[in-house]
Amino acid sequence: MLELALLIVQLSVLVAAAYAGRTKLKRLLSEAQTNGEAELDEPLEGDMSEVDRSILRLLAERQGVMYQSEIVKELGLPKSTVHKALRRLSEGGFVEIQKRGRLNVVILKRATSEASAT
């Protein structure tokens, strides 16, 4: 009887999570359609963190292509910090991240005025 109750609770939690995810996805799609483009969370140059700017500067200095592990070593930052910053920059259209085996190659797509002024 207890197992049945737990199963019902687990199923209800899964249904609630699926509904919440579906609603958020619908909202994001409708926002993208009203804006005319799929740019949902593009950061403005003034809103970038110092980590984001330093990654863009480093990529600009290195002809726009580096491994993610090289960025971690060069800047002396934790892997998680660099990963989160690169995800933000990728979502904003500043960089592209390509998987090469077990490594990530980071490619500069769009430099900012702050990053190019070194």
C-alpha positions in Angstrom: 0.0 0.0 0.0 2.9 2.4 0.9 4.6 1.6 -2.4 1.4 2.5 -4.3 1.2 5.8 -2.5 4.8 6.6 -3.2 4.3 5.7 -6.9 1.3 8.1 -7.1 3.3 10.9 -5.5 6.3 10.3 -7.9 4.0 10.3 -10.9 2.2 13.5 -9.8 5.6 15.2 -9.3 6.7 14.2 -12.8 3.5 15.5 -14.4 3.8 18.8 -12.6 7.5 19.2 -13.7 6.5 18.3 -17.3 3.7 20.9 -17.3 5.9 23.6 -15.8 8.6 22.9 -18.5 6.0 23.0 -21.2 4.6 26.3 -20.1 8.0 27.9 -19.8 8.9 26.7 -23.3 5.6 28.1 -24.7 6.3 31.4 -23.1 9.9 31.6 -24.5 8.6 30.7 -28.0 6.0 33.3 -27.9 8.5 35.9 -26.7 10.8 35.0 -29.6 8.0 35.4 -32.1 7.0 38.8 -30.8 10.6 40.0 -30.9 11.0 38.7 -34.5 14.2 36.8 -33.6 15.2 34.0 -31.3 17.5 36.2 -29.2 16.0 35.6 -25.8 18.7 36.4 -23.3 21.4 38.3 -25.2 23.5 40.2 -22.7 24.2 43.8 -23.4 27.9 44.8 -23.4 27.4 46.9 -20.3 25.7 44.1 -18.4 28.6 41.6 -18.9 30.6 40.4 -16.0 34.3 40.9 -15.8 34.8 37.2 -16.4 32.8 37.4 -19.6 34.8 40.4 -20.8 38.2 38.8 -19.9 37.2 35.6 -21.8 36.3 37.7 -24.9 39.5 39.7 -24.6 41.6 36.5 -24.4 39.8 34.9 -27.4 40.4 38.1 -29.4 44.1 38.0 -28.5 44.3 34.3 -29.6 42.8 34.8 -33.1 39.4 33.7 -31.8 39.9 30.0 -31.2 40.9 28.3 -27.9 40.2 25.1 -26.0 38.1 25.7 -22.9 40.8 24.1 -20.7 43.3 26.7 -22.0 40.9 29.5 -21.0 40.7 28.0 -17.5 44.6 27.8 -17.2 45.2 31.3 -18.7 42.7 33.1 -16.5 43.3 31.0 -13.4 39.5 30.6 -12.9 37.6 27.5 -11.7 36.3 25.2 -14.5 32.7 25.8 -13.3 33.0 29.6 -13.5 34.4 29.4 -17.1 31.8 26.9 -18.1 28.9 29.2 -16.9 30.4 32.3 -18.5 30.9 30.5 -21.8 27.3 29.2 -21.7 26.1 32.9 -21.2 28.3 34.1 -24.0 27.1 31.3 -26.3 23.5 32.1 -25.6 24.2 35.7 -26.3 25.8 34.8 -29.7 29.3 35.9 -28.8 31.0 32.5 -28.9 30.3 29.1 -30.3 31.3 25.9 -28.4 32.2 22.8 -30.4 32.8 19.4 -28.9 35.9 17.7 -30.1 36.1 14.4 -28.4 36.3 15.2 -24.7 37.4 18.8 -25.2 35.4 21.9 -26.0 36.7 24.3 -28.6 35.6 27.9 -28.1 35.2 30.1 -31.2 34.7 33.8 -31.1 31.7 34.7 -33.2 31.2 38.3 -32.4 33.7 40.6 -30.5 32.5 43.4 -28.4 34.0 46.9 -28.4 35.2 46.3 -24.8 37.0 43.0 -25.8 38.6 44.4 -28.9 40.0 47.5 -27.1 42.9 45.8 -25.3 
